[in-house]
Amino acid sequence: MIPGLNPKKMNALMKQMGISQEEIPSKRVIIESDNKNIIITNPSVMKINMQGQENFQISGDIAEEDKQEDNHTEEDIKTIMEKTECSEEQAKEALQKSEGDLTDAILSLS
């Protein structure tokens, strides 16, 4: 805000300029990229519409989390090994080739 400017006048001025804002209630915001996630807890999220273009302003407690290369759970690997009687290495390889799809991994080894 601009110091000394009445909030009602500020909102009227923003409306004249074609700018509107709305607070979006939220618990957590996650921004995903290829190699890490940015997690914002206790966020304050404002949606700002400027002449038809929507922007978001987010503030809160920020934490970063590296993504793991191997997203497969041990349970998935054990399931594939039981259903196809293959080795652990073959099960992991099949999961990677099927992009994590358990059914496709089992079918590829059957």
C-alpha positions, 0 to 999 in steps of 0.5 A: 500500500502507499502510505497515507492513502485511504484503502477505499480510495486505493481500491477505487483507483485500482478499479479505474485502472482495471485491476481487481484482487481477490484473496484465495483461501488455501492451506498449502501451495506446491510449485513443482519443477523437474528436480525439486518442489517448492512448498509454501505452508500457511500461505496468503494467496492473492489473485490479481486480475489486470485487464484480463490477465490473471496473476497470483501473489503468494507469501508464506513459509517456504521449504524446498524438497528435492525430487528423488529419481526413483519414485517407486515404492517398495510395495510396487516393486514387491508386487511386480516381483510376486506377480511375475516372479522376476528379480528386483532389478527387473521389476525396477527396470519395468517400472521405469520403462512403464513410467511408473504404471504398475499394470504396464510393468507387470504386463511387460514382464509376463 
